[in-house]
Structure formats: C-alpha cells, structure tokens
Amino acid sequence: MTIKNLLIIIHLDLLLPLAVFLNLYLYFYPVFHFCAFTPQPDGGAAPFRLLALADPQLEGDSTLLKYRAGQPTEATAPTTGTSSLWDYVHPTDIGLTIRGLGKVLDLWGNDLYLRHIFRSTRQMLAPTHTIVLGDLLGSQWISDEEFKIRGERFWRIFGGEEGKVTSEDVQRYAGDIAADEEARAVWRKKVIIVPGNHDIGYAGDMDWNRITRFEEMFGVANYIVKFMPNTSSSVSASNIAGEAAQGEESQKIPPTLRLVILNSLPLDSPIFDPTIQDASYALIDQSLESKSPSLRQSSLLLTHLPLHKPAGLCADAPLITHYPAHHGGGIKEQNHLSEAVSELLLDQIFGVPAGDDEDDNDKAKKEPGMILTGHDHVGCDVRHTWVGGETGWNRSSWEEWQHGETARAEATETAKSGTREDGLQGVREVTVRSMMGEFGGNAGLVSAWFDHESDSWKFEYQTCKLGIQHVWWTVHIIDVIVAITGAILFMAYKRDEFRNAEAAARVQEVIDSCKKDE
C-alpha cells in the first residue's frame, strides 16, 4: 500500500466522518443536549424566557505583560490594542516566545469560544431576554484604555454595542411591557449587564470613575423592568371563572413580573464612597414602593453577589475581608452578601416573610419570585426558607427542599414541632455556573409564566453546557487537519493527472510514429 492510498483511507474513512460529526455537535450542541426552556403545562412556550450567562472574565493586557520583549512594567507597557505578534518574539529565548504566542492564541480562541456559546444559545433557543451576571472582565484594576479595549472585545463576543441597555432604553422600555411588540423586540436584542467585582471592584475600592466607565461601556447598573404577559388568548373559560371567584381585589392587579437589576457590590459596609451605596439602596426602596402584596406580581432579582448561606452549601463559603485601617478599612473581598443585607433583600423585594392572612401551604405553592446571581464559578441552587421563631431563615439545597428534606438542624427541630418545611414561604436562588471553558461553557435558562389556576407566577430553571474549551479547539484543529490532508490529496491527484496526461501524450506520439513508418 502506497503512502497516497494510506492517506486517502485516513482522510475519507477517519478524519472526514469525524470532522462532520464533531462540527454537527459543536454547531448544534443545544440539540444534542436537549437544551430548551421549560414549556408551560399546556405545552406552549413560556412568555418569559431568560438566557443567563455568568462570569466570562475576559483577560487581556495584564496577562500578556510578562511575555513581551523586554518584559515592560504595567505602567510602561503598550496595550493589547497597539501591540503586535513581534512583541512576543524573543530570539534568545524560544521557550518564552512559544509561551507568549500561545497565550495570545489562547485569548483569541477563548473569545471565539464564548461568542459561539452566546450565538448558539441565543439563535437556537430564542430567549425573550438575555443577561450576563457580572465579572465581564478579568480585573477592576486595569487602566481606562485597557478597559475600553476589553469592553470592545466583549461586545464583539456578545452581539455588538446595540445590545447595551442605555438610560433612554430604561425610561422608554422598562415600564409595563404587555402587548407592546416594539418593546418586546427591543428586549430580544438587548443584553442586560450586571456589574461584578472584577468590573467595578468591591465596596472598599469602588469609586465613581469605575461606575461611570462601566455604565458608558456596558449600560445602566441599577433599574427595574416590568414584564406583563399577553395572556388574553390563552385563558380558558374555567380559568376566568376561577379568577372571578378569587375576589375583586386580586383582579385589580394584572399579572406582572418585575426584573430587578441591582448592583449589590456596595450594599455592605464599610464602603469607600457611601454615595455609590445610596444609589443601590434607592433602587431597593423603589422596589419596595412598587411591591404589591398580591402574588399576581412576582420579582426576579438579577445581581452579582450571592445571598448569605452557611458554609458547605455552595462551593464558596461566607467570606468578607477588609483593607487595613490606613487604606480606609473598606471591604476588600466578599463571597456572599452579609446575612442582614440578604434578609433585607428577601423582605423588601420579595415580601418574605409575608403576613399571616393566607394559609402557609398556599403561600409556599405561590412563588414570590426567584434570584439569579453569579460570582461563584461552580454554581449553586438554594432555597431560602422562612421557618420563623428563633430559627428565622433556613437555607437548603433546592434538590433537598424538593424532596422534603433539610440540610440544617434548625429545620429538623421545626419538623419535630409539627411544621413541615415544604409548607413554608421561601425564595429560590440560583447561582449560575460560569460560562468559562474551565466550567463547561454553561448557560442558564429561566422560564416564567403566570399560572391562572394558582393565580401566581411559576419559575423553572435548566442548564445548557457546551463542554470545556478543549472541545472547541479539538473540532477546529481536526478541521484544519482535514483541510490540509484534503489539499495534499487534491494536489497529488492533480500531479498524477498531469503525469498521466504526459504519459498518454508520449504513448500517442509512439503510436503516431509507428503509423507513419507503416
């Protein structure tokens, strides 16, 4: 067997079928993983479908400094926007050159990997809203110039700057969105952005310069959007009759879902600039003022820092560290919001715990809302349950709560007294797993609809993972190998074709000469 024949077998029988299958998987992976928003009980699509992405953390200039020629300091180094590949070539150090060029290639490939996740999920799953839950960039300490460069990279990945939510958008389209098709079309194109600690810093080092540059590049940091589903065509006669029996007061409130986009990083103290804290608390006060006691109104809190929960329940345990007193003593690092702030959000945004005018089992069946957070790259799914008494709040995993179990001794004591945890009020909090390659390229899918039978909102959460970044690289490396082997085989075919033509011409000349001799 010749080398050519062996290459043909490898190309046609191995590489080409493998490349076709891997490309089908890569570009249709939501289909392979059965990714979909949870439909309503009647099988129809949920009117509210949120695509949630978390913590892309785009690296850039600061990670490339050590590979540049001369190893310049951060203060004197050119940015990635003005550097070229030659800046990473070291004639006397081949190893450093390879590592530097490899890091440049890694950043380029990571951008394409993240863009592929965004485009695939958005185009194939058709969300009505899209959000990135903070930590868009890799560091809050970068210069304004580098911030601009990474911000432009971010928008090249996430659909372009027309997706930015401006203050004008909030004023015009954040009101009661019912059958307003213009507003619905606008939000389908927008990307809601929540600030993370790597974008604006923690409370102890956050300043207005960082807030301003964030909002100029990515959009407003604090606002409320009200979503009202157009349910007139899907309400049956029995549902209408049931609603009529629930009382005139309930009918005064149309089904409304509030999206509370909150910058939670400055909520705890001590803080470097208290005026930044005032802006976030003003939104909480606004949420409280517009909160209705009726569960026909529900809330979806979208923020970066997770709420407080005990150690062991999620990957990140509660942690708050502070700067030294001579640096202001503000918060330097924070895994969760403090317990006091967490309970304040549950009370003022969701109204939990509510009053005693309704049966506990009815309250538990009607969800006052849901919380989506980022920050913890591993992800977590928790229910905050109001137990009451000395216990107060109990936090348990969502899976345990669904099975009627608890992870805390306080809840066990409550069960002994005759009160079941599954009959108590609570709010589900999902910390969305990071979309970085190391964490599987995850996307969260939130479905919400108004259930006329229970006269309240229902929420469901699913995940959709592409796989680690090596999947993306493997597919495209195999594509390159297939292209190279195909080109080699094509050139070999054309060479053989040329040689055969020359041989045929020589044979024809011999035949022609023999005929002349005869």
N, C-alpha and C positions, 0 to 999 in steps of 0.2 A: 504493500500500500504506500502510495506516494504521500509526501507532506501535504500536497494540494488536496488530495482526496480525504486525508485525515481532517484538514481544516474545514472542508465542506461538511463533513459529518458533524464536527463540533459546532459549526455555525448554524446549520439547519436543524439538527436534531436536539441540540442542547441550549445554546445561547439564545437563539431567536424565540423558541417557545417560552423559555424562562423570562426573557425580556418582555414579551407580550403579556404574560401572566402578572409579572410584578408591576408593570405600568397600569394594567387594569385595576390591580389592588390599590396602587398609590393614588390614582386619579378618581377612583370610585370607592375609597375606603369606607365612607359612611354607609354605603350599601352593603359591603362585606360584613360590617359590624352591626348591621340592623339599627343604625342610629336614626332616631326620629323623635320628634316632640310627642309627648303623650296626648292622644286624642281625647275628646270629651266622651262621656259614657255612651252617647248616641252614635259615636263613630266619626263625628265631624271634627275638623281641625279646631284646636283651641284658638280663640280670638286673640289671645296674647301669647306670643312665643318669643322668649328672650334667649339669645345666644350669648353666653357668658364666658369670657376668656380672662385669664389672670396671669400676672407677673411674667411678661415676656422678657424684661430686663435686658434691653439692648446694650451690649458692650460697645466700646469704641476706642477713642484715643488713649485713655488711661491704661488699657490692657496691651497697647502696642508700643508704648514708650521704650520699654527695655529691649525691644528688638531692633530699634532704629540705629542707623550708623552714627557712631559717636555717643550713643546712649544718652541723649539730652535729658535734662530735667523737665518736669512737667511745666515749669514756668517758662522755659525757653523753647519747648518742643513745638513744631508745627502741628496743626490739627490734621485729622484724617482727611479733611476736605482738600488740603493743599499738598499732601504727601503723595509720593509715587512708589511703585514697587522697588525702584532703585534705592530708596531709603532703607530698605531691609536687606540689602545685599552687602555682605562683609567678605571681601576677597580673602582675608586671612583667617576667617572663622566660618567654615562651611556649615558646621552644626547650628550656629546661631542663625545663619541665613535660612537654613531649612526650617527651623522653628518659627522664625519670623514670617516667612512666606506662608507657612502652614497656618499660622494664626490669622493672617489676612484672608486666606481661603476659607477658614472656619467661620469667620464673621460673615463673609459673603454667603456661604451656604446656609448659615443659621437664619439670615434674613429671608432667603428663598423658602426655607422650611416653614417658618412662621407664616409667610404670605400664603403658602399652599394650604395650611390649616384654615386660615381665615377665609380664603376664597372658596375652598371646597365646602366648608360647613355653611357658609352664607348662601352660596348658589344652590346647593342641593337640598338644604333643609328649610329654606325660605323663612327665616325669623322675621317677626314684625319689629323687633328692637335688638340692638347689639350693644354690649358693654365690655370694656376692658377694666378690670378691677384693680388698677394701680400697679406701681413698680414697672412703668413702661421702660424706664432706662435703668442702667446699672449702678448709678451713683448720683447723689444730690450735690456732690462737691465739685462737679465739673464746671468749667467756665461757661459763660453765656454763649460764646462761639461754638463750643463743642455741644452745648445743649441744643442749639439751633440745628447743627448738623445731624445729631441723633434724632431730633424731632422730625426733620425732613425724611430721614430714613424710616421712621415709624409710619409716617403717612404713606410712603411708597409701599409699605407692607400692608397697611390696613385701609386701603381703598382710596387714598387721596384726601387732601385737606378739605374738600367739600363735605366730608363727613364730620367735621368739627361742629360741636354744639355751641353756638355763639349766644351772647346775651340777647340778641334780636330774636334768635330762634326760641329762646325760653319765653320771652314776652309774647311772641306770636303763636307758638305751637304747644306750649306747655299747659294750656288751660284744659277745659273739659273736651277731650277728644272723643266724639261719638261717631256720627256718620260722616265726619269731615274727611273726605278722601284725600284732600290736599295735605292735611296734617299727617294722615297715615302714610302717605307716600314719602313725605319728608323724613319721618322717623325710620322708615325702612332703609333709608340711605345714610342716616346718621350713625355715628359711633359714640356712645356715651362713654366718657372717660372719667374715672375716679382717681384722684391723686394718691400716690403711695409714698412711703418714706424715702425711697430712692429717687423720687421725683422732686419733692419739696423739703424733705428732712423730717425729723421728729420734732416734738414740741420745743425741745431745748435749743435747737439751732435753726428753726424755721423762721424766715423773715418775709417781708412783703415783696422783696425783689424776686425771690423764688416763686411766690404765689403768682406774681404778675407775669413772669416769663412762662410759667406753666399755663396760665389761662390764655395768654396770647398764642401759644403754640397748640394747645390741646382743647381749649374750651372752658366753660364755666365749671367751678368746683363745687358749688352748693346750689341746688334748686330742686323743685318738686314738679313732676309731670303727672297729670291726672288722665287716666285712660278709662273710657266708658264704652263697653262693648255694644254693638248694634245687635240686640237680641230679638228685635221685633219679629223677625221671620222664623225664629226657631222656638218660640214659646208655644207650647201646646195649650189646648183649651183647659185641660186638667190642671196644668201649672198655673194658668191665670186664675182659675177658681181657687186654687190653694193659696195663691198670693192674696187674693181678696179677703180670705179668712184670717190672714195674719195681722190685720188691723190697718187703719188708715195711716198711723204714724210711720210704719215701715215703708208705705208706698210713697211717702214724700221724698225719700232718699233714693235716687237712681243708683243702680249697681256701678260702683266706682273703684278703680284700682289706682292707688297713689304710688308713684315711683319716687322715693325719697333718695336723692343723690347727695350724699353727705361726706364732707371732708372731716373724718373722725380723728385725724392725727393731732389736732390741737385741743382736744376735749379735756385731756387730763392736765394737771398742773404738777410742778411749776413749769411755766412756759416762757420762752424768750420774749415774745411780743403778745401781750394779752389782747390786743385789738384783733388779731387773727382768730383767737378763741371766740371773741364776741360774734364774729361772722358765722361760725358754725352753730353756736348756741341760738343765734337769731333764727336759723333755719329750723332748729328743733322747736322753738317757740311757735314758729309759723305752722309747723306740722301739728302741734297741739291745738292751735286755734282752729285749724280746718278739720280736726279729727271728729268723726261722728261716733256716737255710742253704738249705732247700728252696725251689724256685721255685713250689711249690704255694701259698706265701704271697707276695703281692706288695703293694707300697705305692704310694699316691697322695699325694704331698706337695702340700699346698694352702697357699700363703703369698703374701705381697705382693711382696717384693723379688725380682727375678730373680737367678739364679745368675751367677757371673762368666763372661764371654765376651769375646773380643777385639773391639776397635773395628772397625766396618764390618759386623759380622754382623747386628746389630739397629739400630734407629733410635737408641737410647740407647747411647752408649759407656760404658766403665767410668769412674766418677767418684766420688770421695769428697773432700769439703771439710770443714774443721774450724772451729770457733769460735776466736776469739783466746784466748790462754792465760788472760787475766784474766776470761774468761767460761767457764772450765773446760776449754777445748781439746777438747771432745767433737765428735762427728760432726754437722755442720750440714746436709749434703746428701749423698745417696748414690743412684746409679743402679743398681748391682749390689752383691751381697754380695762380700766380698773373695774372692780365689782360695782362700785357706786355709780359710775357712768353707765355701765351696762344696764343696770336696773332702771336708770333714768330713761334710757332709750326705749326699753321694753314698755315702760309706763307711758311716756309721752307720745311715742309714735304708734304703739300698738294698743294702748289702753289695757295692758295686762299687769297686775290683776284687775279685772273688772268688778263691778258691784255685784251684789247678791240678788238682783232682781230676776235672774234667769237660772234654770236648773243647771248644775255643774256638768252633767253629761251633755246637755245641749251646747254649752259653751265650748266643750272640748271638741265636739264634732264640727263646729264652725271655726275656721281658721282665721284669726285676726290678721294674718299676713305671714311673711317669710323674710329671711335675712340672707343676703349673699355677701360674702367677704372674700378677701384674698390673703396675701402676706405669708401664710403657712403653705409652703410649696407642696407639701404632701397632700393637703386637703383634709377635710373633716366634715362630718354630718352629725349634728347635735340637735336635741330638743331641750329648750329652756322651759321647764315646767314649774308653775306656781303651786307649791304644796301648802303654803300658809303656815300659821303658827310660828313656833320658834325656828322651824326649818327654813321657811321662806322659799327660796328658789332651789330647785334641783336640776342638775344638768346630767343628761344621759345620752348615749348614742342613739341616733334615730332608729337604728335597727333594733336595739334593745327595747326602746319605747314601743315600737310596733308590735313586738311580741309580748307586751305587757310586763316586761322585766325592768329592773332598775340597776344602776351601777353604783348607787350611793347608799350608805347605811341610813341616812335620813329618810329616804323614800321607803326603806324596809320598815322603819318604825311607823311611818304613816300607814302602810298597808296593814300592819297589825291592829291599828285602831279602827279599821273597817273602811278606810277610804282608798279606793283604787286609783293608781296614778293615771290610768288611761281615761279617767273621768274628770281630769283636771285641766285647767287652761294652760296653754303654752304656745311657744313660737318656735318654728324650725329654723335653724341657722346652718347654711351650707357654706363651708369654706372651700371655694373652687380650687381644685388642684391646678398647679401651674401648667401653662402651655409650653414651657421649655422642653427641649428634646429629652433631657435627663429624666423628666417626669412623664414622658409618653405622649407629648403633644395633645394634652387634654382640652376638651371643650365641654362646658356645662350647658344643658338645655332645660330651661324652665318653661313649663306650660301652666297657664292660669285661665280659668273660665268661671263664670257665675252659674252656680247650681241653683235652679229655681225650686227644686224640691226642698232643700235645706235653707233656702233664702240666704246663701252665703257664698263666698269665693272658695274655690278649690285649687290647690297647687300640686304640681308633680315635678320631680327633678330626675333627669337622666344624664349620662355622660357619654362622650364620644371621643375615642382615642385613636390617633394615627399610629403611634408606636414611636420608639426612640429615634433620634435623628439619624442613626445609622441606617435605618430603613430607607430614608430619603436618599442618602448618599449611595447606598448599595444599588438602588434602582438606576440611578443616573450613571454610576460607574459602569454597570453592566450595559447600559445604553451606549456609552462611549466605546466599550469593547466590541459590541455588536456592530457599531458603525465602522470601527477600524477593520475588523475581520471582513465585513461586507465590502469595504473599499479595496482591501487586499485581494479578495476573491474576484471582484469586478475587474481590477487591473490585470490579474492573472488570466482571466477569461479573455480580455481584450488582447493581451500579449499572445495567448495561444491562437486566438482568431487571426491575428496578424501573421504569426508564423505559419499557420495552416494555409492562409492565402498565398504567402510566398512559396510554400512547398507546392501548392496546386499550380501556381504560375510556372514553376520550374518544370513540373511534370508535363504541363501543357506545351511548354517550349520543346521538350524532348519529343512529344508526340507529333508536334507540327514539323519538327526537323526530320523525323522518320518518314512522314508522309511526303516531304519534298524529295528525299532520297529515292523513294519508290518511283 
